[in-house]
Amino acid sequence: MILGASLFKERSKTIPYEPVNLMIGYNTLQGVNNPNLPLKIYTMGDLTELDDNYDLSDLKRLAGENTLIDCLIHKESSWRVDAVGDNGHSFGLLQFQVPTFNEFATKYGLDININNPEHQIILAKLMIEDGYLERWTTHNQCQN
């Protein structure tokens, strides 16, 4: 499964891009330590420092309309990339806490940033695919 790879084509916007090297493994997205097929994608960088200069429709396309991720984001942050919750301990679209984000970024071998909403979506997709949906307290509100 390639998570929105076509969405990551280099865009002509004036937003600074940062190259992210990822590898596509069998049915999963893995970090650069995996010797599978290389894929260079471009993300929009740390969007929270760009004064809302991001395209919410791109983020929604990456999450997928009416998907579990879409529901989690709606419940966790109402699609606000600058959302802060849990008395200042949870951040962004998916309300990741720093220890959890770092734990799973390391687990998947990804060099990603908690403040980047695209990175949050990618990490959440991997976590859910591997059975970690219950890490979000709102998960019961999003299951069919």
C-alpha positions in Angstrom: 0.0 0.0 0.0 1.5 3.3 -1.0 0.1 6.1 1.2 -0.8 8.9 -1.1 2.5 8.8 -3.0 0.9 10.7 -5.9 0.0 13.5 -3.6 3.7 14.1 -2.8 4.7 15.1 -6.3 6.9 18.3 -6.1 4.4 21.1 -6.3 4.9 24.6 -7.9 3.7 26.4 -4.8 6.1 28.8 -3.0 6.1 26.6 0.1 9.6 25.3 0.9 9.8 21.6 0.3 12.0 19.2 2.1 12.9 15.9 0.5 12.0 12.8 2.4 13.5 9.5 1.4 11.2 6.6 2.1 11.2 2.9 1.1 8.1 1.0 0.0 8.0 -2.4 1.5 5.4 -5.1 1.0 2.1 -3.6 2.0 3.7 -1.0 4.2 5.6 2.2 4.2 9.0 1.9 5.9 12.0 4.1 6.7 15.3 4.4 4.8 16.9 1.4 6.6 14.8 -0.9 4.5 16.6 -2.0 1.3 13.4 -2.2 -0.7 12.4 0.2 -3.5 13.5 3.8 -2.9 11.0 6.6 -3.4 11.8 10.3 -2.9 8.8 12.3 -2.1 8.4 16.0 -1.2 6.4 17.2 1.7 5.5 20.8 2.7 7.8 20.9 5.6 6.9 22.1 9.1 3.5 23.6 8.2 2.7 25.0 11.6 5.5 27.6 11.1 4.2 28.7 7.8 1.3 30.8 9.1 -1.4 28.5 7.8 0.2 28.5 4.3 -0.9 24.9 3.7 -3.5 23.3 1.6 -6.0 21.6 3.8 -7.5 19.8 0.8 -4.1 18.1 0.3 -4.1 17.0 3.9 -7.7 15.7 3.6 -6.8 13.9 0.3 -3.9 12.2 2.1 -6.1 11.2 5.0 -8.9 10.0 2.7 -12.5 11.2 2.8 -14.7 9.4 5.3 -11.9 7.1 6.5 -10.9 6.1 9.9 -8.1 8.7 9.8 -10.5 11.4 8.7 -12.8 10.6 11.6 -9.9 10.5 14.2 -8.7 13.9 12.9 -12.2 15.4 13.1 -12.6 14.1 16.7 -9.1 14.9 17.9 -8.6 18.4 16.4 -11.4 19.4 14.1 -8.8 19.5 11.3 -6.8 22.2 13.2 -3.0 21.6 12.6 -2.2 23.9 15.5 -4.5 22.1 18.0 -3.0 21.6 21.5 -4.7 19.4 24.0 -4.3 17.3 27.2 -3.0 20.3 29.1 -0.3 21.0 26.5 0.9 17.5 26.0 -0.9 16.6 22.7 -0.3 18.3 19.4 -1.6 18.7 15.8 -4.2 17.0 13.7 -4.0 13.7 15.5 -3.1 15.0 18.9 0.1 13.0 19.2 2.1 13.2 22.4 5.8 13.6 21.9 6.8 10.2 23.5 4.2 8.3 21.4 5.2 10.0 18.2 8.9 9.4 18.8 8.3 5.8 19.8 6.5 4.9 16.6 8.6 7.1 14.3 11.6 5.1 15.7 9.7 1.8 15.4 9.1 2.5 11.6 12.6 4.0 11.1 11.1 7.3 9.9 12.8 10.7 10.3 9.7 12.8 10.7 8.5 15.8 12.6 5.5 15.9 15.0 4.7 19.4 13.9 4.2 18.3 10.3 0.6 17.3 9.7 1.5 15.1 6.7 3.9 13.2 8.9 1.2 12.8 11.6 -1.2 11.3 9.0 1.5 8.9 7.6 2.5 7.7 11.0 -1.2 7.3 12.1 -1.9 5.2 9.0 1.1 2.9 9.8 0.1 2.6 13.4 -3.6 1.7 12.6 -2.4 -0.8 9.9 -0.4 -2.5 12.6 -3.2 -2.6 15.2 -2.4 0.5 17.3 -5.8 2.2 16.8 -6.5 2.1 20.5 -3.7 4.6 21.1 -6.4 7.3 20.3 -9.0 7.6 23.0 -11.5 8.7 20.4 -11.2 5.4 18.4 -14.5 4.1 19.7 -16.3 7.0 18.2 -14.8 6.3 14.7 -15.4 2.6 14.3 -18.3 1.3 12.2 
